């Protein structure tokens, strides 16, 4: 008797989690697009991200190339005008977006990963771990955000690496506090106690119950932190403590253009408008994401 070894097709329940996740993601996207404010924010973020990613292809000039047309007005050879060194403002704005988005994304991702880990440890295990982490985050919250970042950069010196390090330190407490609060509330739920009763390890409980319940506040905090990181990066660049020349940065462009406001406003207006649009886009997206992920706010907005 010959037995045929035929692999059985995957059972429907094996692909159910991924299918449910995909449906939930599409539903979330539809809710965001249906909201006018969210749609505007999403369009701004997508356009700005595309412009930053494609800057080497769509920038008309080398952002560091100088010319004799210093402080040229918009039009002619330069669509948005030229700065005090005759450099194309459009090209520098595109590369400045590339700098700001890259720095902000690295900062918020690293700060989010560290802050989420600290928040989970403090909120789930409590005890001595919480007694160390929570006071440390409270102390950091007592300092103004920009002042704390300025102190770190001033102590270590200007430069991209030190800027990223300073901003990571600044943004860690926000993520840690949010996740700690979620962990404190979820750890008391009956299903967590049931999981502990059947012998699930602490790591399994955190990954199965605590972390999924923290996804919504983490996502909102991530989006709004990107806007704030862009603003602080530009502020430090304006003070000369951020990304150093000749690499374009919206903050340094704004700083160098302020000395020529009486002759030409465009070297300051262009980066200022870019900062405003970027911060507005991420804030609108974050507000809409909060409303969509919170069922109470979603129901209120649907009425």
ABEGO torsion letter per residue (X at the ends): XBBBBBBBBBBAAAAAAAAAAAAAAAAAAAAAAABAAAAAAAAAAAAAAAAAAAAAAABABBAABBBABBGBBBEEABAAEBBAAGBBAAAAAAAAAAAAAAAAAAAAAAAAAAAAAAAAAAAAAEEAAAAAAAAAAAAAAABBAAAAAAAAAAAAEBEAAAAAAAAAAAAAAAAAAAAAAAAAAAAABAAAAAAAAAGBBAAAAAAAAAAAAAAAAAAAAAAAAAAAAAAAAAAAAAAGABBBOABBBAAAAAAAAAAAAAABAAAAAAAAAAAAAAAAAAAAAAAAAAAAABAAAAAAAAX
